[in-house]
Structure formats: structure tokens, C-alpha cells
Amino acid sequence: MFWPAALDGLDPWMLLMVLAAAGFYASSLVATGGVLFRLTSPEEQDWDRIGLRLLVVASAWLAVGLLWLQWPLQAGFLGGATLAAALDPVLLGIVFESAQGSRMILAASGLFLLHGILIGWGRWRYLGLGLSAVGVILVLLAFTQVGHTKDEPRWLLAMLLFVHLAAVAFWVGALIPLYRLAGKAIPAAVAARALARFGKIASVTVGLLVAAAVGLSWLLVGGVAPLFESVYGQTLLIKITLVLFLLAIAALNKWRLVPAFERGDPSASRRLRGSLLIEGLLVLLILFVTALMTTTTSPNG
């Protein structure tokens, strides 16, 4: 059906580009989302015990590596998908002088600023969190420099994408910390408060995520019919289906598993961690489909 159409003609070089893009999406969203999770958690916690700082820094460096890998991959694509083209200074210069170059500079700058989360002592803590917050903004802005949101209305598409990605980052970046919180990393009472707080904030962010996604899809695709008539639209349908499954699992967590955890149900921790693991796997699949969609297709065919 349409799934093979999305993969049609996907040669090894293009597959590398898709995988690098998906990896960059995942690592950069985990890094920025980890900072957002910290910024929305005012009470003092042992962040090192749940590995939040390490998660942000490790994800940021992975994102930097994948970001620079995309540079020669794009140059190689322009030159016929060869290693010689990937290392060609002229082609590398063309890529860097394009919107891809602006994206790389913004993203790399933001990813380095995320290291401010390491400043965790005394009044300097607020400076570190401020630098990290600026880093989040720069990374999210980097996504608006390329892709289909460069079309008109440019300002509206970029704004919707920024809001959408901020909500996605908060969700994605919280999954690993929540998984750790639901285990034995910190006292159950502290974990329960953190889970409940995340659920309240997530109720708002999911609404923003869905609203921005609907607006983006409508502006890019142009209606319902193109969802079934173009490869881009059909691939988008796959992504929407996966997101609906993800939302269903998130609803299960919020209304059943987290309350059970708060009550001290002996099996709640295991079930909640299993559910969060499934969420994480679905997120990875969604990001792969997103990378496939943005790398190999376009709304106008």
C-alpha cells in the first residue's frame, strides 16, 4: 500500500540520511526536553540520582555528532551519493552556505549552551538554568531554518513548528527521567509528586502539541484528500496513527497507572515503567517516520 511507496527508491545513502536525521531528532529532543523537565521541577531533588544532568549532556553531544554527520551526507547527496562528494570542499561549502548551515550553527550553539544544566550549586544555579533555557530556544529555532516550513506563510509555519517541537521535547525529554522516578531511584513520595506534576503540565503541552500539529498539517497538505493521494500525506497518516497510539498509552498512564503509583500499589511501579518503555519505543518509531517523511518526500510531491 502506501508504506512501500514511502520507502520506494530509498538507496543506502538516503537511508543513512534518514537514520542520521532520526537520530538527531531523538537526541536533540531528549537533551532539550531534559532541560525543560528540570525547569518545570521547582523542588530540590537529587538530579544526579536519576541521571538528568548526564542524560542532557550525553544526548547533547550525540546530537552534535549527528548534526555534523549530516553535513557531509548532504554534500554527498548533492554529488551523486559518493564518499568523494561527501568530502568535496566545494559541495561542503554549498551546504554550509545554505539554510543547512544556519541550522547547524544555531543547533550547535544551543546544544553547547544546554551544558549550563551542569551548574547546580548556589546562586550560580540560576545562571546555568538560564543558559540552558537559551540553548533550548536556539535548538528549536534551528529546526525552523530548513524543511517544508520554509514555504509560505513562513512566519505562521515556523511559529507552529516551534510550539509543536517545544511540546514534543518536553514529553520526549521526560520519558527517561520519569522511568527512573518510577523505579527505586528516589523516595516514592517525591517520585509521586513529580509524576503528578508532570501529568498536569503534560495536559497543557499535549493540547499545544496536537493543535500545532493540526495547523501544520492543514497548511502543508492543504486538506484531507491529499492525505490519501500523495506519498507525503500517506506517510503523515502513518505518523498520525502512531501518535494516536502514543496518546492512548499516555492517557492510561495519567488516569490509571500514576494514581495507582501514588496509592502505593505494589505492581504500579513495574507497570508504569513498562508503559513508559513502550512510549519510548513508539517515539523512536514516530521520529523515524518523521525523518523518512522530511528527507524523502514533500507536501507538493
Steps between C-alpha positions, in 0.01 A plus 500: 500500500644846584772382740706346217449822302667701777800269481510477121844582361657528845863424412766437771617863497148632546441245775808635681358851468166386643664318791729796576203735495293273725792465740549876510129556562500250788821613670434874468142463627615289796766761584271803472211315662720404793568868562129582473424222747750651744362851452148381583615319816546773762559282804853391582566142397805281458521546124821300480324202654255482210775594256339818364818704455685207343203435272494859373875521442533156338201564273632844406838358395333221302287764328810706417667197346197414289458865402851513354452159337203641309728761342712261286199277442314793344807596296537142382135491398550810285801338332345167413510317833874429505765527770707728277207740469443489877855627553501749212578849642286668233192290577558534874517876451176501303323315780646727768401816311142374471228491763661178623799704615281736701331198652833346599627820662180558697468138608866460600493826698184396679627151577816640659296745711299207635810415703393780733294234677829376648520818711302372794633674806401819686378809322697404190234235446266762357762617251545141388128446458473828309775397259330163456167669426663715230654181362157340474368799304793494257469126435127528434555802275754296303223265390312790341792589272449209260228275372147558387437783747715723275193535278233766540351609735854477636445672834192293586657168402816578697300605807284187490807279457676668793199448729456143377865413559509663844206283607656189343835572668339533843325165454792312345758645737295399803466131411837380631489712821144378564610141441770550762260674738256211476773263613695505824726796419337740748242475782153400378331811643734733309457296183122507534499881526726530195280263297184687598657835412612368162147375432351844565751677275473230234124557476576850371799409285316215327223743409757739353672211322180380334375850411832597342520166316152543355583853386827391341342204325216709360730772370753256352265240353207726418209286613388145566504359146878548446563279803391206286625620162868581559792307646558785745139493615494122529820498704350772718201272558735233634651755735156614617398139569812441709443824690143392582636178650750708697226729632294198606791361702565842655133519602528155660801622698328817617164356600592153625868423551618825662206508749578134583863597558392786729285256701800275550373211288783240509475425126457863388872573466562203271192569287575871472861440399385248239251751362766774485731261316231437239452877469872540435500233229201663332675837512803352323276354231317831458828688465620250238179552301543877539856481369384282212226749419715813516800347321339308214166672433342845484143632533489602133631164379 
